[in-house]
Amino acid sequence: MTESGKLTEFELIARYFSNVGCSAKAAINAVPLSIGDDCALISVPPGQELAISIDTLVAGCHFPEDASPYDIGQRVLAVSVSDLAAMGAAPLAFTLALTLPEVDQEWLSGFSQGLRKAADLYGMPLIGGDTTRGPLTLTVQVHGAVESGRALRRSGARIGDRVFVSGTLGDAAAALAMIQQRLAVASEDDKSFLLSRFYCPEARVKLAGELLACASAAIDISDGLLADLGHLCRSSAVAAKIYSQRLPLSSVLDSLVAKQQSIDYALTGGDDYELCFTAAPAVRKHIEALSQQCGIPITEIGEIIAGDHVACVGPDGVDLAINKAGYQHFR
Amino acid sequence: MTESGKLTEFELIARYFSNVGCSAKAAINAVPLSIGDDCALISVPPGQELAISIDTLVAGCHFPEDASPYDIGQRVLAVSVSDLAAMGAAPLAFTLALTLPEVDQEWLSGFSQGLRKAADLYGMPLIGGDTTRGPLTLTVQVHGAVESGRALRRSGARIGDRVFVSGTLGDAAAALAMIQQRLAVASEDDKSFLLSRFYCPEARVKLAGELLACASAAIDISDGLLADLGHLCRSSAVAAKIYSQRLPLSSVLDSLVAKQQSIDYALTGGDDYELCFTAAPAVRKHIEALSQQCGIPITEIGEIIAGDHVACVGPDGVDLAINKAGYQHFR
């Protein structure tokens, strides 16, 4: 401690960030050296490649300024792990670069508890990081392992493949509307469901590992289904046709807003962190079995066709006109 | 482009951050998949471990608010690569999480040019990242390869080892004093030398690779020699005695400030990004040869002894009293 009683950078790390995710024995074996040296060391299993993704969350942009530190801690890891899931990679370890306006021990305590919960859930130790002073900004890099040459890329979709999504869509967009007081929700149960969909998205890691054997391409839905399926189509040089009536909606969302609004949330709302993937029609039965096995709904919402854009067919068989093609920073 | 003529996130990445460091053929072979998917993929060479380090630079804290974007671009990569050097790891690839208050194309152009220069120097492609809107903050994670079990750790110093440093110390601290108008520098050549020591530190990658064979422990000097040698000693459960008269000072620093001030800069000034390492006295000749071979001065400044702190012996043979043991955020 300094003379003023404040924590130093090293004490802060020791108090709040030591042994995060260290119950993950398998992952620990892949980390010969963790926090405390100039670098951490990762030993990638033979025959595997390392999948990496880095994401930044900025206060007031990616989460409300007054979000609970526990929720932020959970969410910052989950959204990055979702990128590993989109490649079919198994979580290995993560790093955290934390920029804080001041040492607020109450905030740090809540944040590190949320982070620990997510790290335990995904079996990922925190193996390195940086703490700096400045406006609240969190950057996480996740590291996963996937069999060499087998990662699920965005570029593998083929004409005739079907388009699938996991879970339900639009809940996180409705949650954000509720948080920003654009959507009134009376029931405490509904509120709590929506908040958990926004703050505790569950990265579809287990499902993704199984999809390695049968999916042709995958992406996680962070910017909105239309935008993300659009990325997948561009990478694969194909188009997609999806059907609004097939979009999987939670009963909570269905009960809260009119059909047209829920479809809009499902198509253009970000932050769902479900998987959108393509697969040949022949493996449809296998995918149904995976859905049972993993306990996660999987819905076939459309097909891959020739062309260069994503169209959504409405209930009357006519393409919906969509204005907002997913969230973009800097727009 | 959006209707307002502003770049979207995707256009920004394509325009300023595609093919950064891609002249590095060897490194490219280790990257089966780069920017543009949910994750990048790294293929670690057989028998090697991956060394990783993440660092954040915050405007106004780690560099002056009015620093040139070109200088920031160079520096943000160099300071992270220095961590790879401290482990003896060879640069492989890096990721960049960039938080920007707005899309300032002049700033982005300068920044990406500086970043490209450093990426080419270290032979590292930019393989992934994130761009977000918020206060100017830059986070880089570097990835390097080192033979399994051979990385230079902080914990390997043994009693009787000698303490060495590369290059000269204190120049970056003098540069910062100059930038902050605490130090007047008349000569344009001296100004330019100091600025380049602060903004373009050269990570000692080549030297570090050679040190794998003969050094017992290493750390890079980012927080100041006393603080960083202190970290090394704590990790190794030893103490160190160094001699102020042996500290390597540049002729520019020597000519600009009184001896006592230059010693203070060298001991406690951060940002030098030189290597501090320990080695058995028996390999002293070998280290002299490496210094010649790499064209980098290496100076023996002291020895590893039993105990628990770092002492600096002054010219009169009496320990110097040092107040400030290196830079810490949050102090």
Interface residues (C-beta under 8 A of the other chain):
Chain A: T2 K6 L7 T8 E9 F10 L12 P32 L33 G36 D37 D38 C39 A40 L41 I42 S43 V44 P46 E49 L50 A51 I52 S53 I54 D55 T56 L57 V58 A59 G60 C61 H62 D83 L84 A86 M87 A89 T95 L96 A97 T99 L100 E102 V103 I127 G128 G129 D130 T131 T132 R133 G134 P135 T137 T139 Q141 H143 G144 V146 S148 G149 A151 R153 R154 S155 A218 I219 D220 S235 Q328 H329 F330 R331
Chain B: T2 K6 L7 T8 E9 F10 L12 P32 L33 G36 D37 D38 C39 A40 L41 I42 S43 V44 P46 E49 L50 A51 I52 S53 I54 D55 T56 L57 V58 A59 G60 C61 H62 D83 L84 A86 M87 A89 T95 L96 A97 T99 L100 E102 V103 I127 G128 G129 D130 T131 T132 R133 G134 P135 T137 T139 Q141 H143 G144 V146 S148 G149 A151 R153 R154 S155 A218 I219 D220 S235 Q328 H329 F330 R331
